[in-house]
């Protein structure tokens, strides 16, 4: 028998994914708003493909796939497993329909639960846990992809009604100082972590300061109104090129109407809350704002060292808000570090010293993406709280804006 917590986690996480799709129509679940996003139906199928491919193929001798064509249709990027359907055309997969994809999930769940009740060896139990963590990543992606889809609709339809959550006034920004020296970073525990969080190793840090909270929408609006998107000297060269090519003038989902500012949210169009953390900014925008504010972005080692002894507490997916919400900043350093918005760092996503990817096809999970991307830390309002920890390394390309990505400032000394 597998430990009861793994059985329960499997049931809970798989149930959550389906629940996230319930407010949507079959048409919503089939649409793809851009090449970087995926249809909800594809997320539901791909996460089941993962368990069928990496767990059931080994744990259930004689297992017959639900549909042999799914091995190709719902493979994301695992070249060692076989070919993949073109990512930018996932929205063209009208077949299988949503009901068939849900039947695929039920089929996979029945077989995986039977394997868990019989008992998996340690290696396959670890793969099953990886599959659950992978599904939690796709739960967040599902929400951000839905937000992008609905945000492109000029009627600004709501994914679901927004909960009644009064605004929380942002505390004045304070600076917390951290001494330099040799510090340990990387996962240091007995539970699950991704391979990119290891090995634990030492880094040298100079003295630094971190802001007590993320940058707010009101503070970022000052940057917008001060011509921040018109001043080339504030921007990295690639960022300035993107501003000119894409016509950026403010964060994604912001809208100005007769001098009033609004934003598209998963709860529909809302007035801009000046006290909530700014989000949906690219690394280029975060870096430009930091320069405008006379500060910089923290390195991922600075961020992790500051957060290492803190519990992940904040506004996560479980709150149901699905929207960043300002919170009072505690008096003790370094303040709010988790939830609401992912925080861009100045660190390129790369391998830690001594990094070794997982063996077999799962070695493609993280390692092959260690080029051209930047690290974010801390989790967001769409991240499951059980999925985050101080050593967690998220990563996206510098121009990406559709994630709940925000800004924390840092200073030298």
JONORKA-V548052 format. One record per residue. RES is the residue in one small letter. PHI is phi as a letter, one per 30 degrees, with the letter a starting at -180 (NA if undefined). OMEGA is omega in radians with two decimals (999 if undefined). D_FIRST is the distance of its C-alpha to the first C-alpha in whole Angstrom. Layout:
BEGIN
res=RES phi=PHI omega=OMEGA d_first=D_FIRST
res=RES phi=PHI omega=OMEGA d_first=D_FIRST
END
This chain:
BEGIN
res=x phi=NA omega=3.08 d_first=0
res=x phi=d omega=3.09 d_first=4
res=x phi=e omega=-3.09 d_first=6
res=x phi=e omega=-3.10 d_first=8
res=x phi=d omega=3.11 d_first=11
res=x phi=d omega=3.06 d_first=10
res=x phi=e omega=-3.10 d_first=9
res=x phi=d omega=3.13 d_first=13
res=x phi=d omega=3.12 d_first=15
res=x phi=e omega=-3.12 d_first=14
res=x phi=d omega=-3.09 d_first=15
res=x phi=d omega=-3.07 d_first=18
res=x phi=d omega=3.12 d_first=19
res=x phi=d omega=3.11 d_first=20
res=x phi=d omega=-3.12 d_first=21
res=x phi=d omega=-3.13 d_first=24
res=x phi=e omega=3.14 d_first=25
res=x phi=d omega=3.14 d_first=26
res=x phi=d omega=3.13 d_first=28
res=x phi=d omega=-3.13 d_first=30
res=x phi=d omega=-3.02 d_first=31
res=x phi=d omega=3.11 d_first=32
res=x phi=d omega=-2.99 d_first=36
res=x phi=c omega=3.05 d_first=37
res=x phi=d omega=3.04 d_first=38
res=x phi=e omega=3.10 d_first=38
res=x phi=d omega=3.08 d_first=41
res=x phi=e omega=-3.02 d_first=39
res=x phi=d omega=-3.09 d_first=36
res=x phi=c omega=-3.00 d_first=38
res=x phi=d omega=3.10 d_first=40
res=x phi=b omega=-2.99 d_first=41
res=x phi=d omega=3.13 d_first=43
res=x phi=a omega=-3.10 d_first=43
res=x phi=d omega=-3.11 d_first=42
res=x phi=d omega=3.13 d_first=40
res=x phi=c omega=3.10 d_first=38
res=x phi=b omega=3.07 d_first=36
res=x phi=d omega=3.10 d_first=36
res=x phi=e omega=-3.13 d_first=33
res=x phi=e omega=3.14 d_first=32
res=x phi=d omega=3.09 d_first=32
res=x phi=e omega=-3.12 d_first=29
res=x phi=d omega=-3.14 d_first=27
res=x phi=d omega=-3.07 d_first=27
res=x phi=d omega=-3.14 d_first=27
res=x phi=d omega=3.04 d_first=24
res=x phi=d omega=3.04 d_first=22
res=x phi=e omega=-3.11 d_first=24
res=x phi=e omega=-3.12 d_first=22
res=x phi=d omega=3.13 d_first=18
res=x phi=d omega=-3.05 d_first=20
res=x phi=d omega=-2.99 d_first=22
res=x phi=c omega=3.12 d_first=20
res=x phi=c omega=-3.02 d_first=16
res=x phi=d omega=-3.13 d_first=16
res=x phi=e omega=3.14 d_first=19
res=x phi=c omega=-3.01 d_first=17
res=x phi=d omega=-3.07 d_first=13
res=x phi=b omega=3.14 d_first=15
res=x phi=e omega=-3.13 d_first=18
res=x phi=i omega=-3.14 d_first=21
res=x phi=d omega=3.11 d_first=20
res=x phi=c omega=3.13 d_first=23
res=x phi=e omega=3.10 d_first=24
res=x phi=e omega=3.09 d_first=25
res=x phi=a omega=-3.05 d_first=29
res=x phi=d omega=-3.13 d_first=29
res=x phi=d omega=-3.10 d_first=32
res=x phi=d omega=3.13 d_first=30
res=x phi=e omega=3.09 d_first=29
res=x phi=c omega=-3.04 d_first=32
res=x phi=d omega=-2.97 d_first=33
res=x phi=c omega=2.96 d_first=30
res=x phi=d omega=-3.09 d_first=30
res=x phi=d omega=-3.05 d_first=31
res=x phi=a omega=-3.08 d_first=32
res=x phi=d omega=-3.11 d_first=30
res=x phi=d omega=-3.14 d_first=33
res=x phi=d omega=3.13 d_first=31
res=x phi=d omega=-3.12 d_first=29
res=x phi=k omega=-3.12 d_first=32
res=x phi=d omega=-3.13 d_first=35
res=x phi=b omega=3.03 d_first=35
res=x phi=d omega=-3.06 d_first=37
res=x phi=e omega=-3.05 d_first=39
res=x phi=e omega=-3.05 d_first=38
res=x phi=d omega=-3.11 d_first=41
res=x phi=c omega=-3.14 d_first=41
res=x phi=d omega=3.11 d_first=38
res=x phi=d omega=3.11 d_first=40
res=x phi=d omega=-3.11 d_first=42
res=x phi=d omega=3.08 d_first=38
res=x phi=d omega=3.04 d_first=39
res=x phi=b omega=0.05 d_first=37
res=x phi=d omega=3.13 d_first=34
res=x phi=d omega=-3.04 d_first=35
res=x phi=d omega=-3.12 d_first=33
res=x phi=d omega=3.12 d_first=32
res=x phi=d omega=3.08 d_first=30
res=x phi=d omega=3.10 d_first=29
res=x phi=d omega=3.06 d_first=27
res=x phi=d omega=3.05 d_first=26
res=x phi=e omega=3.12 d_first=25
res=x phi=d omega=-3.13 d_first=22
res=x phi=d omega=3.10 d_first=21
res=x phi=d omega=3.14 d_first=21
res=x phi=d omega=-3.12 d_first=19
res=x phi=d omega=-3.14 d_first=16
res=x phi=e omega=-3.12 d_first=16
res=x phi=d omega=3.14 d_first=15
res=x phi=d omega=3.14 d_first=13
res=x phi=d omega=3.08 d_first=11
res=x phi=d omega=3.10 d_first=10
res=x phi=d omega=-3.14 d_first=9
res=x phi=d omega=3.13 d_first=7
res=x phi=d omega=3.06 d_first=5
res=x phi=d omega=-3.13 d_first=5
res=x phi=j omega=3.08 d_first=4
res=x phi=c omega=3.05 d_first=8
res=x phi=d omega=-3.01 d_first=10
res=x phi=e omega=-3.11 d_first=12
res=x phi=d omega=-3.12 d_first=15
res=x phi=d omega=3.05 d_first=13
res=x phi=d omega=3.09 d_first=11
res=x phi=d omega=3.10 d_first=15
res=x phi=d omega=3.10 d_first=16
res=x phi=d omega=3.09 d_first=14
res=x phi=d omega=3.07 d_first=15
res=x phi=d omega=3.10 d_first=19
res=x phi=d omega=3.11 d_first=19
res=x phi=d omega=3.08 d_first=18
res=x phi=d omega=3.08 d_first=21
res=x phi=d omega=3.13 d_first=23
res=x phi=d omega=3.08 d_first=23
res=x phi=d omega=3.03 d_first=24
res=x phi=d omega=-3.13 d_first=27
res=x phi=d omega=3.03 d_first=28
res=x phi=d omega=3.08 d_first=28
res=x phi=d omega=3.11 d_first=30
res=x phi=d omega=3.11 d_first=32
res=x phi=e omega=-3.12 d_first=32
res=x phi=d omega=-3.13 d_first=34
res=x phi=d omega=3.10 d_first=36
res=x phi=d omega=3.07 d_first=37
res=x phi=d omega=3.13 d_first=38
res=x phi=d omega=3.12 d_first=40
res=x phi=d omega=3.12 d_first=42
res=x phi=d omega=-3.10 d_first=42
res=x phi=d omega=3.12 d_first=43
res=x phi=d omega=3.10 d_first=46
res=x phi=d omega=3.11 d_first=48
res=x phi=d omega=-3.08 d_first=49
res=x phi=d omega=3.07 d_first=52
res=x phi=d omega=3.12 d_first=51
res=x phi=h omega=3.12 d_first=48
res=x phi=d omega=3.13 d_first=46
res=x phi=d omega=2.99 d_first=43
res=x phi=d omega=3.00 d_first=39
res=x phi=a omega=-3.11 d_first=39
res=x phi=e omega=-3.14 d_first=41
res=x phi=d omega=3.08 d_first=41
res=x phi=d omega=3.10 d_first=40
res=x phi=d omega=-3.10 d_first=43
res=x phi=b omega=-3.12 d_first=43
res=x phi=d omega=3.12 d_first=46
res=x phi=d omega=3.08 d_first=47
res=x phi=c omega=-3.10 d_first=47
res=x phi=d omega=3.14 d_first=50
res=x phi=d omega=3.06 d_first=49
res=x phi=d omega=3.06 d_first=50
res=x phi=e omega=-3.13 d_first=53
res=x phi=d omega=3.08 d_first=51
res=x phi=b omega=3.13 d_first=51
res=x phi=c omega=3.09 d_first=51
res=x phi=c omega=-3.06 d_first=48
res=x phi=c omega=3.12 d_first=49
res=x phi=b omega=-3.13 d_first=47
res=x phi=d omega=3.08 d_first=48
res=x phi=d omega=3.13 d_first=48
res=x phi=k omega=3.10 d_first=47
res=x phi=d omega=3.14 d_first=44
res=x phi=b omega=3.07 d_first=40
res=x phi=c omega=2.98 d_first=37
res=x phi=b omega=-3.05 d_first=35
res=x phi=j omega=-3.05 d_first=32
res=x phi=d omega=-3.11 d_first=28
res=x phi=b omega=-3.11 d_first=28
res=x phi=a omega=-3.10 d_first=24
res=x phi=c omega=-3.10 d_first=21
res=x phi=d omega=-3.10 d_first=19
res=x phi=d omega=2.87 d_first=20
res=x phi=a omega=3.06 d_first=23
res=x phi=d omega=-3.09 d_first=25
res=x phi=d omega=-3.11 d_first=27
res=x phi=d omega=3.09 d_first=30
res=x phi=c omega=-3.13 d_first=29
res=x phi=b omega=-0.10 d_first=29
res=x phi=d omega=3.00 d_first=31
res=x phi=d omega=-3.05 d_first=32
res=x phi=a omega=-3.11 d_first=36
res=x phi=c omega=3.07 d_first=39
res=x phi=b omega=3.07 d_first=42
res=x phi=c omega=3.11 d_first=45
res=x phi=c omega=2.94 d_first=46
res=x phi=d omega=3.06 d_first=50
res=x phi=e omega=-3.14 d_first=50
res=x phi=a omega=3.08 d_first=49
res=x phi=b omega=3.06 d_first=49
res=x phi=b omega=3.05 d_first=47
res=x phi=d omega=-3.06 d_first=48
res=x phi=d omega=-3.13 d_first=46
res=x phi=a omega=3.06 d_first=45
res=x phi=d omega=3.06 d_first=45
res=x phi=d omega=-3.12 d_first=48
res=x phi=d omega=3.06 d_first=49
res=x phi=d omega=3.13 d_first=50
res=x phi=d omega=3.11 d_first=53
res=x phi=d omega=3.13 d_first=54
res=x phi=d omega=3.10 d_first=53
res=x phi=d omega=3.08 d_first=55
res=x phi=d omega=3.09 d_first=58
res=x phi=d omega=3.13 d_first=57
res=x phi=d omega=-3.08 d_first=58
res=x phi=d omega=3.10 d_first=61
res=x phi=d omega=3.11 d_first=62
res=x phi=i omega=-3.10 d_first=62
res=x phi=e omega=-3.13 d_first=59
res=x phi=d omega=-3.12 d_first=58
res=x phi=c omega=-3.04 d_first=62
res=x phi=c omega=-3.04 d_first=62
res=x phi=e omega=-3.08 d_first=61
res=x phi=d omega=3.14 d_first=62
res=x phi=d omega=-2.91 d_first=58
res=x phi=c omega=2.89 d_first=56
res=x phi=d omega=-3.06 d_first=55
res=x phi=e omega=3.14 d_first=57
res=x phi=d omega=3.11 d_first=54
res=x phi=d omega=3.12 d_first=53
res=x phi=d omega=3.07 d_first=57
res=x phi=d omega=3.13 d_first=57
res=x phi=d omega=3.09 d_first=54
res=x phi=e omega=-3.10 d_first=56
res=x phi=d omega=-3.10 d_first=59
res=x phi=d omega=-3.05 d_first=57
res=x phi=c omega=3.14 d_first=55
res=x phi=i omega=3.10 d_first=57
res=x phi=d omega=3.05 d_first=55
res=x phi=b omega=-3.12 d_first=56
res=x phi=a omega=3.14 d_first=54
res=x phi=d omega=3.06 d_first=50
res=x phi=e omega=3.11 d_first=48
res=x phi=i omega=3.05 d_first=48
res=x phi=d omega=3.12 d_first=51
res=x phi=b omega=3.12 d_first=54
res=x phi=c omega=3.14 d_first=58
res=x phi=b omega=3.11 d_first=60
res=x phi=h omega=3.10 d_first=63
res=x phi=i omega=3.09 d_first=62
res=x phi=c omega=-3.06 d_first=59
res=x phi=c omega=3.14 d_first=56
res=x phi=b omega=3.05 d_first=53
res=x phi=b omega=3.05 d_first=49
res=x phi=d omega=-3.13 d_first=47
res=x phi=b omega=3.06 d_first=44
res=x phi=d omega=3.06 d_first=41
res=x phi=c omega=-3.12 d_first=42
res=x phi=j omega=-3.12 d_first=46
res=x phi=d omega=-3.13 d_first=49
res=x phi=b omega=2.96 d_first=49
res=x phi=d omega=-3.14 d_first=52
res=x phi=d omega=3.11 d_first=51
res=x phi=d omega=-3.06 d_first=50
res=x phi=d omega=-3.08 d_first=52
res=x phi=c omega=-3.12 d_first=49
res=x phi=d omega=3.12 d_first=46
res=x phi=d omega=3.05 d_first=45
res=x phi=d omega=3.11 d_first=46
res=x phi=b omega=-3.08 d_first=44
res=x phi=i omega=2.99 d_first=44
res=x phi=c omega=3.11 d_first=46
res=x phi=d omega=3.03 d_first=46
res=x phi=d omega=3.12 d_first=46
res=x phi=d omega=3.13 d_first=50
res=x phi=d omega=3.11 d_first=50
res=x phi=d omega=-3.14 d_first=48
res=x phi=d omega=3.14 d_first=50
res=x phi=d omega=3.11 d_first=54
res=x phi=d omega=-3.13 d_first=53
res=x phi=e omega=3.12 d_first=52
res=x phi=d omega=3.10 d_first=56
res=x phi=d omega=-3.11 d_first=57
res=x phi=d omega=-3.13 d_first=56
res=x phi=i omega=-3.10 d_first=57
res=x phi=b omega=3.10 d_first=54
res=x phi=a omega=3.01 d_first=51
res=x phi=d omega=3.11 d_first=47
res=x phi=d omega=2.95 d_first=45
res=x phi=d omega=3.13 d_first=43
res=x phi=d omega=3.10 d_first=40
res=x phi=d omega=3.06 d_first=40
res=x phi=d omega=-3.11 d_first=42
res=x phi=d omega=-3.07 d_first=40
res=x phi=d omega=3.12 d_first=37
res=x phi=d omega=3.13 d_first=39
res=x phi=d omega=-3.04 d_first=40
res=x phi=c omega=-2.93 d_first=37
res=x phi=e omega=-3.06 d_first=34
res=x phi=c omega=-3.11 d_first=34
res=x phi=c omega=3.02 d_first=34
res=x phi=d omega=3.11 d_first=31
res=x phi=d omega=3.12 d_first=31
res=x phi=b omega=-3.13 d_first=33
res=x phi=l omega=-3.11 d_first=35
res=x phi=d omega=-3.14 d_first=35
res=x phi=c omega=-3.07 d_first=32
res=x phi=e omega=-3.08 d_first=31
res=x phi=d omega=3.12 d_first=29
res=x phi=d omega=-3.12 d_first=33
res=x phi=i omega=-3.12 d_first=34
res=x phi=d omega=-3.12 d_first=37
res=x phi=h omega=-3.11 d_first=36
res=x phi=a omega=3.11 d_first=39
res=x phi=d omega=-3.11 d_first=40
res=x phi=b omega=3.14 d_first=42
res=x phi=d omega=3.13 d_first=44
res=x phi=b omega=3.06 d_first=43
res=x phi=e omega=-3.08 d_first=45
res=x phi=d omega=3.11 d_first=45
res=x phi=d omega=-3.06 d_first=44
res=x phi=d omega=-3.08 d_first=46
res=x phi=d omega=-3.14 d_first=44
res=x phi=d omega=-0.07 d_first=44
res=x phi=c omega=3.13 d_first=43
res=x phi=i omega=-3.08 d_first=42
res=x phi=d omega=-3.08 d_first=40
res=x phi=b omega=-3.03 d_first=38
res=x phi=b omega=3.06 d_first=35
res=x phi=i omega=-3.12 d_first=35
res=x phi=i omega=-3.11 d_first=38
res=x phi=b omega=2.91 d_first=39
res=x phi=d omega=-3.07 d_first=37
res=x phi=c omega=3.10 d_first=40
res=x phi=d omega=2.98 d_first=42
res=x phi=c omega=3.10 d_first=42
res=x phi=c omega=-3.03 d_first=45
res=x phi=c omega=3.02 d_first=43
res=x phi=d omega=3.12 d_first=42
res=x phi=d omega=-3.13 d_first=39
res=x phi=b omega=-3.11 d_first=38
res=x phi=d omega=2.97 d_first=36
res=x phi=d omega=3.12 d_first=36
res=x phi=e omega=-3.13 d_first=37
res=x phi=i omega=-3.12 d_first=35
res=x phi=e omega=3.03 d_first=33
res=x phi=b omega=3.12 d_first=31
res=x phi=d omega=3.07 d_first=29
res=x phi=d omega=-3.14 d_first=25
res=x phi=d omega=3.07 d_first=25
res=x phi=i omega=-3.09 d_first=26
res=x phi=d omega=-3.12 d_first=26
res=x phi=d omega=3.05 d_first=25
res=x phi=d omega=3.11 d_first=28
res=x phi=d omega=-3.00 d_first=30
res=x phi=d omega=-3.05 d_first=28
res=x phi=b omega=-2.91 d_first=30
res=x phi=e omega=-3.03 d_first=33
res=x phi=d omega=3.10 d_first=35
res=x phi=c omega=-3.07 d_first=36
res=x phi=d omega=3.11 d_first=37
res=x phi=a omega=2.99 d_first=41
res=x phi=i omega=-3.12 d_first=43
res=x phi=c omega=-3.12 d_first=41
res=x phi=c omega=-3.05 d_first=41
res=x phi=d omega=2.99 d_first=38
res=x phi=b omega=-3.08 d_first=38
res=x phi=b omega=2.87 d_first=36
res=x phi=j omega=-3.12 d_first=34
res=x phi=i omega=-3.08 d_first=33
res=x phi=b omega=3.11 d_first=35
res=x phi=d omega=3.09 d_first=35
res=x phi=c omega=-3.13 d_first=33
res=x phi=c omega=3.01 d_first=30
res=x phi=d omega=-3.05 d_first=27
res=x phi=d omega=-3.13 d_first=27
res=x phi=d omega=-3.06 d_first=23
res=x phi=c omega=-2.96 d_first=24
res=x phi=c omega=3.10 d_first=27
res=x phi=a omega=-3.08 d_first=28
res=x phi=e omega=-3.07 d_first=31
res=x phi=d omega=-3.06 d_first=31
res=x phi=d omega=-3.12 d_first=30
res=x phi=c omega=2.99 d_first=32
res=x phi=c omega=-3.10 d_first=33
res=x phi=a omega=3.08 d_first=36
res=x phi=b omega=3.10 d_first=39
res=x phi=d omega=-3.05 d_first=42
res=x phi=e omega=-3.13 d_first=45
res=x phi=d omega=-2.99 d_first=46
res=x phi=d omega=-3.08 d_first=43
res=x phi=b omega=-3.00 d_first=44
res=x phi=d omega=3.01 d_first=41
res=x phi=d omega=3.10 d_first=39
res=x phi=d omega=-3.05 d_first=39
res=x phi=c omega=-3.09 d_first=41
res=x phi=b omega=-2.92 d_first=43
res=x phi=b omega=2.87 d_first=45
res=x phi=b omega=-3.09 d_first=45
res=x phi=c omega=3.07 d_first=48
res=x phi=b omega=3.08 d_first=49
res=x phi=b omega=3.01 d_first=52
res=x phi=d omega=2.94 d_first=53
res=x phi=i omega=999 d_first=54
END
